Amino acid sequence: MKVIIAGGGIAGLATAIGLRRAGHQVKVFERSAFLREVGAAIHVCPNASRVLLDWGLKAEEARLVSVRRSVVAAANTLKPIVETDCSSISRRFGAPWYLAHRVDLHSALRCLATTKDGLGLPVEIFLRSEVVQYDADEGSITLADSSVHYADLVIAADGVHTTAVDHVIGHSVPPVSTGSAAFRFLISTKELLKDPETAPMVTDNDGVFKVLVADDSRRLVWYPCANSTLQNFVGIHPDQQVGDYEDWNLSVDVNDVLSQYRDNHPSILAILKKANNVKRWPLLYRDPIPTWHRGRLVLVGDAAHPMLPHQGQGGAQAIEDAGALGVIFSGSLSDPSSLHLTIDDINKRLVLFENVRYNRASAMQIFSNAGQDESWKIRERAQQYMSAGAEVPTSPPEFIEHNFGYDVQEKAREQLREFLETRS
Ligand SMILES: Cc1cc2nc3c(=O)[nH]c(=O)nc-3n(C[C@H](O)[C@H](O)[C@H](O)COP(=O)(O)OP(=O)(O)OC[C@H]3O[C@@H](n4cnc5c(N)ncnc54)[C@H](O)[C@@H]3O)c2cc1C
């Protein structure tokens, strides 16, 4: 099967890996030149790392840090509110909870997609190739240079501002501002160790994931990445100025950060003073849409289910999409006829994909509207997406259980097995 993927972010590259391994010919069209260095880190939770490790991800090469403890603490006193020992996460869930520099993760995915050594054919990536039009019936995309490209399956992985939603559900659903934003910045660990005022804060924080809670609306998430050479900060705060376009490169002054977090503990303020190159990320929200596919077109990642950063699951959910598609569209590499799917077969498999993914990702979208210690805010809305008999988690340990314990490839295999059995 010929596959076109619009967008080469985490969702697009991961999906490309899944489908190449399933035996398909994959082309990725990416708007940017991939030259943009983005200073941010991201969680790769066990529900995602189990997929990536299965595909051959090399954790050391990607400079991933394993989480060993998670702490929710009061920002002014640093007194822990909830503390969770994560040293057994890997054993409990069968895969580690990693913290990654976004550029490292992206490079590792790109390598897995394009390497000549992996399963299937290397993915072709076309840079500076902006998709300006989709055709769900024909299975085509039009690029900004007016060229039209056809495939059996077109995958929109072009992020929260995708126009593919219009072609799937018949109208656009633009994401809206939540009135909140997140500061994002990295500080070198070496620099913090050099200063006697900040050194004690980083001497024992390898693998420690912290959420410092100031009040209902201001939180500082702090964790190491890139072999702990960098400390990553995400400062969620109210901001009525933010618009409804996600611009990752909006820079702000460090004094804006200090002013938002002025009531934090003095040692935290000493750390924040060292921040430079601070970016502000507007927090946008879009409700779950009724379906993710029509004809030959399917949405994945933020295009399908954008979410706020409170659960740290945006990237992981994109990787789950990719893991599910890789299984559901798998054929036998030794039997080329199994890889030629009719439009009817493609549609049936896209239904399977949604069976595996829709409720799980929609619940995660709703969960992500609040911190893991504030589940009362989302309980009622999220319940409709929980499977029969399952309850919405109520505390950080329960969220960890729900989010991390899921094996998307196993669920997809079950769906595919049932589908193939009823067909034969
Ligand atoms: C810079 C950045 C930092 C982030 N940090 C975090 C984090 O710390 N924690 C977290 O949970 N989530 C974070 N996220 C969100 C998280 O990464 C996403 O939920 C997840 O990566 C899924 O992304 P995606 O590939 O669906 O979308 P995106 O990451 O937005 O990628 C979309 C890709 O499509 C390309 N594209 C867009 N339009 C077109 C077009 N018309 N034609 C061709 N290509 C197009 C873009 O250039 C981009 O490469 C971040 C996202 C970004 C962009």
The ligand as a MOL file (V3000), in Angstrom:
LIG
                    3D

  0  0  0     0  0            999 V3000
M  V30 BEGIN CTAB
M  V30 COUNTS 53 58 0 0 0
M  V30 BEGIN ATOM
M  V30 1 C 7.9540 22.5020 19.8380 0
M  V30 2 C 6.9970 21.5950 20.5650 0
M  V30 3 C 7.2230 21.2570 21.9040 0
M  V30 4 C 6.3270 20.4190 22.5980 0
M  V30 5 N 6.5470 20.0820 23.9120 0
M  V30 6 C 5.6910 19.2370 24.5360 0
M  V30 7 C 5.9220 18.7860 25.8790 0
M  V30 8 O 6.8840 19.1830 26.5220 0
M  V30 9 N 5.0450 17.8900 26.4450 0
M  V30 10 C 3.9510 17.4000 25.7370 0
M  V30 11 O 3.1850 16.5740 26.2570 0
M  V30 12 N 3.7080 17.8270 24.5040 0
M  V30 13 C 4.5530 18.7190 23.8900 0
M  V30 14 N 4.3070 19.0940 22.6330 0
M  V30 15 C 3.1690 18.5270 22.0280 0
M  V30 16 C 3.5210 17.1500 21.6540 0
M  V30 17 O 4.8180 17.1470 21.1540 0
M  V30 18 C 2.5030 16.7230 20.6530 0
M  V30 19 O 1.2990 16.3970 21.3150 0
M  V30 20 C 2.9850 15.4830 19.9600 0
M  V30 21 O 4.3170 15.6610 19.5740 0
M  V30 22 C 2.1720 15.1730 18.7420 0
M  V30 23 O 2.6190 16.0280 17.7770 0
M  V30 24 P 2.2040 15.9760 16.2930 0
M  V30 25 O 3.2940 15.3590 15.5100 0
M  V30 26 O 0.8240 15.4540 16.1680 0
M  V30 27 O 2.1330 17.5570 16.0250 0
M  V30 28 P 3.3090 18.6140 15.9740 0
M  V30 29 O 4.3610 18.3270 16.9570 0
M  V30 30 O 2.6700 19.9460 15.9990 0
M  V30 31 O 3.9280 18.3450 14.5330 0
M  V30 32 C 3.2400 18.6670 13.3440 0
M  V30 33 C 4.2460 18.6470 12.2050 0
M  V30 34 O 3.5470 18.8960 10.9950 0
M  V30 35 C 4.2000 19.9450 10.2840 0
M  V30 36 N 3.1600 20.6350 9.5190 0
M  V30 37 C 2.2150 21.4930 9.9920 0
M  V30 38 N 1.4140 21.8930 8.9940 0
M  V30 39 C 1.8530 21.2810 7.8760 0
M  V30 40 C 1.4250 21.2850 6.5250 0
M  V30 41 N 0.3690 22.0100 6.1210 0
M  V30 42 N 2.1050 20.5410 5.6150 0
M  V30 43 C 3.1860 19.7740 5.9930 0
M  V30 44 N 3.6370 19.7340 7.2690 0
M  V30 45 C 2.9700 20.4710 8.1990 0
M  V30 46 C 4.8680 20.7990 11.3480 0
M  V30 47 O 5.9540 21.5360 10.8190 0
M  V30 48 C 5.3100 19.7330 12.3500 0
M  V30 49 O 6.5610 19.1820 12.0120 0
M  V30 50 C 5.1780 19.9220 21.9240 0
M  V30 51 C 4.9610 20.2660 20.5620 0
M  V30 52 C 5.8640 21.0860 19.8780 0
M  V30 53 C 5.6240 21.4510 18.4020 0
M  V30 END ATOM
M  V30 BEGIN BOND
M  V30 1 1 1 2
M  V30 2 1 2 3
M  V30 3 2 2 52
M  V30 4 2 3 4
M  V30 5 1 4 5
M  V30 6 1 4 50
M  V30 7 2 5 6
M  V30 8 1 6 7
M  V30 9 1 6 13
M  V30 10 2 7 8
M  V30 11 1 7 9
M  V30 12 1 9 10
M  V30 13 2 10 11
M  V30 14 1 10 12
M  V30 15 2 12 13
M  V30 16 1 13 14
M  V30 17 1 14 15
M  V30 18 1 14 50
M  V30 19 1 15 16
M  V30 20 1 16 17
M  V30 21 1 16 18
M  V30 22 1 18 19
M  V30 23 1 18 20
M  V30 24 1 20 21
M  V30 25 1 20 22
M  V30 26 1 22 23
M  V30 27 1 23 24
M  V30 28 2 24 25
M  V30 29 1 24 26
M  V30 30 1 24 27
M  V30 31 1 27 28
M  V30 32 2 28 29
M  V30 33 1 28 30
M  V30 34 1 28 31
M  V30 35 1 31 32
M  V30 36 1 32 33
M  V30 37 1 33 34
M  V30 38 1 33 48
M  V30 39 1 34 35
M  V30 40 1 35 36
M  V30 41 1 35 46
M  V30 42 1 36 37
M  V30 43 1 36 45
M  V30 44 2 37 38
M  V30 45 1 38 39
M  V30 46 1 39 40
M  V30 47 2 39 45
M  V30 48 1 40 41
M  V30 49 2 40 42
M  V30 50 1 42 43
M  V30 51 2 43 44
M  V30 52 1 44 45
M  V30 53 1 46 47
M  V30 54 1 46 48
M  V30 55 1 48 49
M  V30 56 2 50 51
M  V30 57 1 51 52
M  V30 58 1 52 53
M  V30 END BOND
M  V30 END CTAB
M  END
